Amino acid sequence: MRDKKNITGIILAGGASSRMGTDKGFLKLNNKLFIQHIIDAVKPLVSRIIIVSNLKKYDAFGIERITDDIENAGPLAGIYSGLKASKTEYNLVLSCDVPLIKKRILQQLIDASEDTIDIVQIESQGQHMPLIAVYKKSCASMFHKLLLNDERRLHKAVSACNTKSIILNTEDDIYTTNVNTPEQFKNLTQCL
């Protein structure tokens, strides 16, 4: 088991939320903001949390916020910025649109991390989820090179790394539900 002092939490909250029409981090589920759900799941597992967002309203959470080094370049740039700012070898990276995520699922990622593996990501319902993953800080230099070459696709960056996937039990798939549209949000609130 990795010591939390060697792990930083990186929460990506810089997306345009164009399909949702509003900032996803500030949507409410069970009277709690999405971003707060993520913070609460990550906090017990890490020594420091960084929110990657250009929006100053995230300062209200009292957590260090950094801006994207390369703007408008999607989640790859957000992860790069977070890894660059991190001081730890291991980094628990999450997008702000998975409000049901549980600490025990994140702990599985941490427990599965190895010295020879660059990225440990969740696999749920047959989908790889690089926005619920542990990244080594060493990924930052390669991600930076890709971004400088105008590569924005996260799956391209992940496939260039030594990656391992943790397959969730079917009953845990709900916890990785990603909310991108008003319809997905409505469906989530109705099934809870």
N, C-alpha and C positions, 0 to 999 in steps of 0.2 A: 504494500500500500504506500502510495506517495504521500510525503508530508505536505500539508497544505501551504507551508511557507515556500515551497518550490513550484506553486501553481498560481497563475493569475487568471482571473475571470475577465473575459472580453465580451461585452454585449454590443451587438451591432444595432444601432438605432438611427442610421443615417439614410435609409432608403427613402425614395420619393413617395412611397405608398400610393402610387398613381391608380392602381386597381381598387384600393380601398376608398380613396377619396379623402382620407384624413390620416393623421399620424397614428400608425398602429400601436406604438408604444403607449399611447394615451387612451386607448380603448379600455373599457372597464368590463371585467368578468368577475362575477361574485363580489361586487363592490370594491374591487382592487384593480388598479391599472395593470395592463399587460406587463409593462416594464418592471413593476413591483413584484409580480409573480416570478419573473426571471431572476431578479435580484435575490429574492428569498430562497430560491432553489440553489443558486450559485454560492451565496455568501458563506455557508458553513464549510465549503470545500476548498476555499482559496484564501490567500493572504491579502489579496488586493483585487479590486474590481475597477475596470476601465470601461466607460461608455464611449463608443465611437459614434459621434454625431456632430454635425455642424449647428445643431439647434440648441440655443442657450437655455431653453426651457427645461432641458434635462439636468441642468445645474441644481434644480429644486430638490433632487434626491440626495444631495450632499456627497456624491460620488464623483471621483475624478472623471472629467470629460475631456476627450481629445477630439480634434477635427481630422478629417481625412487628409492625408498628405497629398493624395492625387484625387481631386474632386470629380464627381459624376462618373466614377469608374466602377460602380457596383460593389458587391460584397467582397470581391477579391481585394479591392483597395482598402476596404474597411478592415479586413483581417490583416493585411499588410501593415496598416497604420497601428493597429493594436499590438501586433507582434513587435513592431519597431519600438513601441513605447514600453513594452513589458521588460521586466528585469529577471524573469524566471524562465527556465528551460521549457516548462510545460504550461500550456495555456488552454483553458476551457473556453471555447468560443460558441456563442449562441446568438441567433437573431432574436429580435424582440417580439416575434410573432408566433411564439410557441408557449402560450400562457399556462398550459397544463403540465409542462415539464416537471418532473419530480427529481428530487435530490438523489434518490437511489438509482435512477437511470444514469444520471451524470456520474455517480460514483462508479458505475460499471465501466464507463469510458476511461476514467482515471485508473482504475484497477487493471485495465487491459493495456495501458500504455507500456511501451518497451523502449529500451535504449536504441534498438535498431529500426524502430517504426517512427515515421515523421508525423503521421496523422492517424488517429483512431476516430472513426465516424460511426454514427448510428445507421443501421439499415432497418427500415420499418416498412411493412407492406410492399416489399420488393424494391423500395427506393433507397438509394444512398442519400444521406443527409449531412452534407459537409458543413451545414450551419448549426449542427449539434455535434460538436467534435472536440477532440484534444489535438492541438497543433504544437509542434516543437517550435521554439523561437527560430531555429535555424532555417525554417521555411521562408522567413522574411526576405532573404537575399534573392532567392529564386523568384518569389512572387514579384519583387520589385523589378527584376529583369523582364518578366513577362509583361508587366504593366508598361514599362518603358517601350516595349515592342508592340504596344497597343492591344495586347491580349486582355480581355475583360472576363472571359468565361472561367468561372470558378472550377467547373468540372475538368477543364484542361489543366489547371494548376494542380488540382488534387491528383489527377492521373499521372502527373510527372513526379509525384512523390511516392515514397514507400508507405503505402496506405493499408490499413486493416479496418474491417467493418465488424461491428458488434450487432448481431441480429437479435432484435427484440422478440420476446414472447408475444404472441398474437394479442393477449389480453392487455399488453402494455402499449400497443400501437396508438391508442387514443391520446396518450400523453405527448406524442410528438406531432399532434395535429397542428398544421401550419395554417394560419388565418391570413389570407391575402385579399379577400373580397367581402363586400357586405353580405353576400349570400352564404359564404363559408362561416362568417361570424354568427349569422342568424341560426344556421344549422348547429353550430357548436353550442350556443346558448339553449337551444331546444332539446339537445340530447343530454344535457347535464341536469 
